Amino acid sequence: MEKLIIRPSGEDGYRVFSVRMKRELLDKLDAIAAETNRSRNEVIGLLLDFALEHAAVEKRPPEDRQGGEGG
């Protein structure tokens, strides 16, 4: 007979954390979730995946960085 393997909670590669956001943003997320029949969590994950693939960090010149000489 096959065995049922039960893993400890949190061992699926996902982590739970909280995020603060404005009500208007939450309402937009909920509208997308309802329209696409997906969970809010799934919509957030899809949007974050897309954003991270298309984001770029703009580097500041050294003289503009805080904490340097005279700043």
C-alpha positions in Angstrom: 0.0 0.0 0.0 1.2 3.6 -0.8 2.1 5.7 2.2 0.7 9.2 2.7 3.7 11.5 3.2 2.9 14.5 5.5 5.4 17.3 5.5 5.8 19.9 8.1 3.9 23.2 7.4 5.9 25.7 5.5 7.9 23.1 3.6 6.2 23.9 0.3 8.6 26.7 -0.7 6.1 29.4 0.2 6.3 31.9 3.0 3.5 33.9 4.6 4.0 37.5 5.4 1.8 40.6 5.8 1.6 43.7 3.6 0.1 47.1 4.3 -1.6 48.8 1.4 -4.2 51.4 0.7 -7.8 50.4 0.5 -8.0 51.6 -3.1 -5.2 49.2 -4.2 -6.8 46.3 -2.3 -10.1 47.1 -4.1 -8.4 46.9 -7.4 -6.8 43.6 -6.6 -10.1 42.2 -5.4 -11.8 43.4 -8.7 -9.2 41.6 -10.8 -9.5 38.5 -8.6 -13.3 38.5 -9.0 -13.1 39.1 -12.8 -10.6 36.3 -13.4 -12.0 33.9 -10.8 -8.6 33.7 -9.0 -7.8 34.2 -5.4 -6.4 37.6 -4.2 -3.2 35.7 -3.3 -2.8 34.3 -6.8 -3.4 37.7 -8.5 -0.7 39.3 -6.2 1.7 36.5 -7.1 1.1 36.9 -10.8 1.5 40.6 -10.6 4.7 40.4 -8.6 6.2 37.8 -10.9 5.5 40.1 -13.9 6.8 43.2 -12.1 10.1 41.5 -11.0 10.7 40.3 -14.5 10.2 43.7 -16.0 11.8 45.9 -13.3 15.1 47.7 -13.4 17.0 49.5 -10.7 18.4 52.8 -11.6 21.8 53.5 -10.1 22.6 56.9 -8.7 25.9 58.6 -9.3 28.2 58.3 -6.2 27.9 62.0 -5.5 24.1 61.7 -5.1 24.3 58.9 -2.5 23.5 59.8 1.2 26.1 59.3 3.8 29.0 60.4 1.7 31.4 63.2 2.5 29.6 66.5 3.1 26.3 64.8 3.1 
